[in-house]
Amino acid sequence: MAALVEELASRIAARPGRVRVALDGSPAADPHGLAVRLEDPLRVRGRPVLRVSTSDFLRPASVRLESGRTNPDAFYLGWFDEAGLRREVLDPLAPDGTGRILPSLWDAAADRATRAAYTVVPPDGVVLVSGPLLLGGGLPFDVTVHLSLTPAALSRRTPVDEQWTLPAYQRYADEVAPDTFADVVVRLDDPRHPAVVE
């Protein structure tokens, strides 16, 4: 994993200006953990870093759970507030953007706005956006990393109470096929030996 982190940090740091990075993967692939691991190597390379999690950009429970708490189609199509993520994070980081972003929008546990303060990302800052199902909605990322698991590995590493999400991830693989276009695809069937697919 250390070699993967160093390779990704070097690729990301080589890009000029503000960089919007998607770390796309199911919870079983731990995209949030990868975001944490990338922070220090990017800072060592002189790049300020901010992490944003899609779990802080969920839709309100009244919308998210309208079709039930374990509906894979609703999870796939309606749990994540892509418009809010674009408006509050990604668009302001565009080359002509203000750099002023809202790092979190919705507190799912309290089911209300987080009331987070806006923060300004420096001109050379890197924002790591981590979470599942990130690459199907045309969101404007500068670097896309997809953490890939075979269906068997995904099923094995997904907790029992989250198994209902598996059809959504299969649909994502079939309809979006992030393995075919992400800038970097990392095979994580064995998390001790991640493999970058060139």
C-alpha positions in Angstrom: 0.0 0.0 0.0 2.9 2.4 0.7 4.2 2.1 -2.8 0.7 2.8 -4.2 0.3 5.9 -2.0 3.6 7.3 -3.1 2.8 6.7 -6.8 -0.6 8.4 -6.5 0.8 11.3 -4.5 3.5 11.9 -7.2 0.9 11.8 -10.0 -1.4 14.1 -8.2 1.3 16.6 -7.1 2.6 16.8 -10.7 -0.6 18.6 -11.8 -0.5 22.4 -11.6 -3.1 24.5 -9.9 -5.9 23.3 -7.7 -6.5 19.6 -8.2 -9.9 17.8 -7.7 -9.3 14.1 -7.0 -11.9 11.4 -7.0 -11.1 8.4 -4.9 -14.0 6.2 -6.0 -14.8 2.9 -4.3 -17.1 1.0 -2.1 -16.6 1.1 1.7 -15.0 -2.4 1.3 -12.3 -0.8 -0.8 -11.8 2.0 1.9 -11.5 5.1 -0.3 -11.6 7.3 2.8 -8.6 5.4 4.3 -6.7 6.0 1.1 -7.5 9.7 1.3 -6.1 9.8 4.8 -2.9 8.0 3.7 -2.4 10.5 0.8 -2.5 13.6 3.0 1.1 13.6 4.4 2.8 12.5 1.1 1.1 15.3 -0.7 2.0 17.9 1.9 5.6 16.7 1.8 5.5 17.5 -1.9 4.4 21.0 -1.1 0.7 20.6 -1.8 -1.9 21.8 0.8 -4.6 19.0 1.2 -8.2 18.9 2.2 -10.3 15.8 2.4 -14.0 15.7 1.5 -16.2 12.6 2.1 -19.4 11.9 0.2 -20.9 10.7 3.5 -21.1 14.4 4.2 -23.0 15.0 1.0 -26.0 12.7 1.4 -29.5 13.8 0.6 -32.0 14.3 3.5 -33.4 11.1 5.0 -36.9 12.0 3.6 -35.5 11.8 0.1 -32.8 9.1 0.6 -35.0 6.6 2.3 -38.3 7.3 0.5 -38.2 3.8 -1.0 -37.0 2.1 2.2 -33.7 1.8 4.1 -32.4 -1.1 2.0 -33.4 -0.3 -1.6 -30.3 -0.8 -3.8 -31.8 1.2 -6.7 -32.5 4.2 -4.4 -29.0 3.9 -3.1 -27.6 3.9 -6.6 -29.7 6.8 -7.9 -30.6 9.0 -5.0 -28.5 8.8 -1.8 -25.7 11.2 -2.8 -26.2 14.9 -3.4 -24.1 15.2 -6.5 -25.5 18.6 -7.3 -24.5 19.8 -3.8 -21.0 18.4 -4.2 -20.6 20.0 -7.6 -21.9 23.4 -6.4 -20.1 23.6 -3.0 -16.8 21.8 -3.8 -16.0 21.0 -7.4 -17.1 24.1 -9.3 -15.4 26.5 -7.0 -12.1 24.6 -7.6 -12.3 25.0 -11.3 -9.5 27.1 -12.9 -11.9 30.1 -12.9 -13.4 29.3 -9.6 -13.1 31.2 -6.3 -11.5 28.3 -4.4 -14.1 28.9 -1.6 -15.6 25.5 -0.7 -17.9 24.0 1.8 -16.2 20.8 3.1 -19.4 19.2 4.4 -23.1 19.8 3.7 -25.3 17.3 5.4 -25.0 15.5 8.8 -26.8 12.2 8.1 -27.0 11.2 11.8 -28.7 14.4 12.8 -30.5 14.7 9.4 -29.7 18.4 9.1 -27.2 20.7 7.5 -23.8 20.5 9.1 -23.5 24.3 9.3 -19.8 23.9 8.4 -17.8 27.0 7.7 -16.5 27.8 4.2 -12.8 27.4 3.6 -10.6 28.7 0.9 -8.4 26.2 -0.9 -5.0 27.7 -1.9 -4.2 28.0 -5.6 -2.0 24.9 -5.4 -4.3 23.0 -3.1 -5.5 19.4 -3.6 -9.0 18.3 -2.6 -9.5 14.5 -2.1 -13.1 13.5 -2.6 -13.6 10.0 -1.4 -16.7 7.7 -1.6 -18.7 5.3 -3.7 -20.4 5.7 -7.1 -18.5 8.9 -7.8 -17.7 8.5 -11.5 -21.1 8.0 -13.1 -22.6 11.5 -12.9 -20.2 13.6 -15.0 -18.7 15.4 -12.0 -15.7 17.6 -12.9 -12.7 15.9 -11.4 -9.1 16.5 -12.6 -7.8 13.0 -11.5 -10.0 9.9 -11.1 -8.9 6.9 -9.1 -11.2 3.8 -9.0 -10.6 1.2 -6.3 -11.8 -2.0 -8.0 -12.9 -5.3 -6.3 -14.2 -8.4 -8.0 -17.8 -9.2 -7.1 -16.6 -12.1 -5.0 -14.1 -9.9 -3.0 -16.7 -7.1 -2.7 -19.3 -9.6 -1.3 -16.7 -11.2 1.1 -15.6 -7.8 2.5 -19.0 -6.1 2.7 -20.5 -6.4 6.2 -23.7 -8.5 6.5 -25.9 -5.4 7.2 -24.6 -3.7 4.0 -25.0 -6.6 1.7 -28.2 -5.1 0.3 -25.9 -2.5 -1.5 -24.2 -5.1 -3.6 -26.7 -4.9 -6.5 -26.1 -1.2 -6.7 -22.3 -1.7 -7.1 -22.9 -4.4 -9.7 -25.2 -2.0 -11.6 -22.5 0.7 -11.3 -19.9 -1.7 -12.7 -22.2 -2.7 -15.6 -23.6 0.7 -16.5 -20.8 3.1 -15.7 -17.8 0.7 -16.0 -15.4 3.0 -14.2 -12.6 0.4 -14.8 -12.6 1.5 -18.4 -12.0 5.2 -18.1 -10.7 6.2 -14.6 -7.2 7.7 -14.8 -5.9 5.1 -12.3 -7.6 1.8 -11.6 -6.4 -0.1 -8.5 -7.2 -3.8 -8.1 -7.8 -4.4 -4.4 -8.9 -8.0 -4.1 -5.9 -8.5 -1.8 -5.6 -5.2 0.2 -2.0 -6.2 1.1 -1.0 -6.2 -2.5 -2.9 -3.5 -4.5 -2.2 -3.5 -8.2 -2.3 -0.5 -10.4 -3.8 -1.3 -13.8 -2.1 0.7 -16.6 
